[in-house]
Amino acid sequence: MRGVCRLRNDVRTFRFSRISQCVDVATGEVLRDVGMYLRGLYDASPDGAMRAFFKKHYDFTRVLLFVAKSDGQFRSVELDIICKAIKGFPGNDAFDEDMIAEYFQQVEIPSLQSFRVAVGKVAKDEGFIRQGSLDIAEKIVGTQKKVHPAEQEAFAFTLQTEMQYFPYTAIFQLKRGGVG
């Protein structure tokens, strides 16, 4: 942690374990546990909330990432679709496109096996995550005039897995004109 050392009258780096006393200068509150206090501030920040979202919805984001990057590219239109979907979750209105884009640019594309495991976990979810991932994957694949075979295969696997757990939803998807 970086802070002002009054003894040295300079900015210094401190270890949490060696801080004997700390005061929040904005409130005057004496902080007993500096690490916990700072963790709370971080968790309440947009960056902390975004990190918590991606941790909670790890498999959902990996499915979308695989579909989007499976053709070897990650186009801005695909990123826009994913950003809108993530911002659509309750409490995610503080996320901006740059934060989400930075996260997805740093994350490597999952392996095919990791993708399949993630699809299986998402397909078992009975809420928005399951249906949302299928809809978003369809939108991502539909951004191109000619669908790349890897994206088509990823979407087909997602739809096939959906049919195993929720056949009526997947049939509706096919009748509606899902990508194919």
VMD Tcl script that draws the C-alpha trace (Angstrom):
set ca {
  {0.00 0.00 0.00}
  {1.23 3.49 -0.77}
  {0.64 6.32 1.66}
  {2.16 9.35 3.32}
  {4.68 8.63 6.06}
  {4.54 11.49 8.55}
  {7.87 10.50 10.07}
  {9.66 10.85 6.71}
  {7.22 13.41 5.30}
  {7.17 11.49 2.02}
  {5.13 8.95 0.06}
  {6.16 5.43 1.04}
  {5.14 1.84 0.49}
  {3.73 0.09 3.57}
  {2.94 -3.52 4.43}
  {-0.44 -3.98 6.07}
  {1.06 -6.13 8.80}
  {3.44 -3.36 9.87}
  {0.96 -0.51 10.08}
  {0.42 0.25 13.77}
  {-2.13 3.02 13.38}
  {-4.14 4.34 10.46}
  {-6.72 7.11 10.25}
  {-9.20 7.80 7.47}
  {-8.47 11.50 6.92}
  {-11.88 12.07 5.31}
  {-13.84 10.86 8.37}
  {-11.29 10.90 11.19}
  {-12.07 7.24 11.89}
  {-9.25 5.20 13.41}
  {-8.93 2.03 11.36}
  {-8.30 -1.14 13.32}
  {-7.92 -3.47 10.33}
  {-6.44 -1.57 7.40}
  {-6.56 -4.54 5.04}
  {-10.23 -5.19 5.69}
  {-11.06 -1.48 5.36}
  {-9.27 -1.21 2.01}
  {-10.83 -4.47 0.79}
  {-14.25 -2.98 1.58}
  {-13.46 0.15 -0.40}
  {-12.27 -1.93 -3.33}
  {-15.29 -4.26 -3.23}
  {-17.60 -1.23 -3.31}
  {-15.77 0.28 -6.29}
  {-16.79 -0.42 -9.91}
  {-13.58 -2.45 -10.39}
  {-14.34 -4.57 -7.33}
  {-17.95 -5.10 -8.39}
  {-16.83 -6.12 -11.87}
  {-14.32 -8.58 -10.47}
  {-17.03 -10.08 -8.26}
  {-19.37 -10.35 -11.24}
  {-16.81 -12.18 -13.37}
  {-15.99 -14.50 -10.48}
  {-19.66 -15.30 -9.85}
  {-20.45 -15.74 -13.55}
  {-17.17 -17.30 -14.60}
  {-18.67 -20.02 -16.79}
  {-21.12 -17.63 -18.45}
  {-18.32 -15.27 -19.47}
  {-16.12 -18.13 -20.68}
  {-18.88 -19.41 -22.96}
  {-19.34 -15.97 -24.51}
  {-15.59 -15.43 -24.80}
  {-15.07 -18.76 -26.54}
  {-17.87 -18.13 -29.04}
  {-16.60 -14.61 -29.75}
  {-12.93 -15.55 -30.09}
  {-13.29 -19.02 -31.63}
  {-12.74 -17.66 -35.13}
  {-9.41 -16.15 -34.02}
  {-10.80 -12.61 -33.85}
  {-12.64 -10.50 -31.30}
  {-14.47 -7.82 -33.24}
  {-15.85 -4.67 -31.68}
  {-19.42 -5.61 -32.61}
  {-19.04 -8.86 -30.64}
  {-17.62 -6.95 -27.69}
  {-20.55 -4.51 -27.86}
  {-23.03 -7.40 -27.66}
  {-21.25 -8.87 -24.64}
  {-20.98 -5.44 -22.94}
  {-24.70 -4.79 -23.33}
  {-25.49 -8.22 -21.90}
  {-23.22 -7.77 -18.88}
  {-24.46 -4.25 -18.21}
  {-28.01 -5.66 -18.33}
  {-27.47 -7.55 -15.08}
  {-28.81 -5.79 -11.98}
  {-26.13 -3.69 -10.30}
  {-23.81 -3.59 -13.31}
  {-24.76 -0.11 -14.49}
  {-21.48 1.27 -13.10}
  {-19.49 -0.92 -15.51}
  {-18.35 0.84 -18.63}
  {-17.41 -0.69 -21.95}
  {-13.72 0.08 -21.43}
  {-13.63 -1.88 -18.16}
  {-15.35 -4.88 -19.73}
  {-13.22 -4.70 -22.87}
  {-10.03 -4.58 -20.80}
  {-11.11 -7.67 -18.89}
  {-11.90 -9.63 -22.05}
  {-8.70 -8.54 -23.79}
  {-6.63 -9.90 -20.88}
  {-8.37 -13.27 -20.66}
  {-7.15 -16.06 -22.89}
  {-9.64 -18.01 -24.94}
  {-10.68 -21.15 -23.06}
  {-9.70 -24.51 -24.47}
  {-12.37 -26.53 -26.25}
  {-12.65 -28.82 -23.23}
  {-12.99 -25.86 -20.82}
  {-15.65 -24.38 -23.08}
  {-17.64 -27.62 -23.10}
  {-17.47 -27.89 -19.31}
  {-18.59 -24.26 -18.98}
  {-21.50 -24.82 -21.40}
  {-22.61 -27.82 -19.33}
  {-22.57 -25.76 -16.13}
  {-24.41 -22.86 -17.75}
  {-27.01 -25.19 -19.29}
  {-27.92 -26.48 -15.81}
  {-28.76 -22.96 -14.63}
  {-32.49 -22.32 -14.69}
  {-32.34 -18.55 -14.81}
  {-31.22 -15.79 -17.10}
  {-27.68 -17.11 -17.35}
  {-28.77 -20.18 -19.31}
  {-31.15 -18.48 -21.72}
  {-29.05 -15.33 -21.88}
  {-25.92 -17.20 -22.89}
  {-27.76 -18.92 -25.74}
  {-29.29 -15.66 -27.00}
  {-26.01 -13.76 -26.73}
  {-24.06 -16.56 -28.45}
  {-26.61 -16.46 -31.28}
  {-26.17 -12.69 -31.62}
  {-22.38 -13.01 -31.65}
  {-22.45 -15.66 -34.36}
  {-24.99 -13.63 -36.33}
  {-22.67 -10.62 -36.61}
  {-20.98 -12.03 -39.70}
  {-22.43 -12.54 -43.15}
  {-20.50 -15.78 -43.45}
  {-20.32 -17.67 -40.18}
  {-16.89 -19.06 -39.36}
  {-17.01 -22.87 -38.90}
  {-15.49 -22.62 -35.39}
  {-18.16 -20.17 -34.26}
  {-20.88 -22.30 -35.86}
  {-19.56 -25.36 -34.07}
  {-19.43 -23.51 -30.74}
  {-23.00 -22.28 -31.12}
  {-24.21 -25.71 -32.25}
  {-22.63 -27.33 -29.19}
  {-24.25 -24.72 -26.93}
  {-27.65 -25.39 -28.53}
  {-27.17 -29.17 -28.39}
  {-26.30 -29.01 -24.69}
  {-29.33 -26.77 -24.10}
  {-31.54 -29.42 -25.73}
  {-30.28 -32.04 -23.28}
  {-31.43 -30.02 -20.26}
  {-34.29 -27.90 -21.60}
  {-35.59 -29.37 -24.88}
  {-38.53 -26.96 -25.28}
  {-36.35 -23.86 -25.08}
  {-33.92 -25.21 -27.65}
  {-36.74 -26.24 -30.01}
  {-38.12 -22.70 -29.74}
  {-34.64 -21.39 -30.59}
  {-34.52 -23.56 -33.71}
  {-38.04 -22.58 -34.83}
  {-37.22 -18.93 -34.26}
  {-34.48 -19.20 -36.85}
  {-31.37 -19.82 -34.78}
  {-28.08 -19.58 -36.61}
  {-27.47 -22.50 -38.89}
}
mol new
graphics top color blue
foreach p $ca { graphics top sphere $p radius 0.5 }
foreach p [lrange $ca 0 end-1] q [lrange $ca 1 end] { graphics top cylinder $p $q radius 0.2 }
display resetview
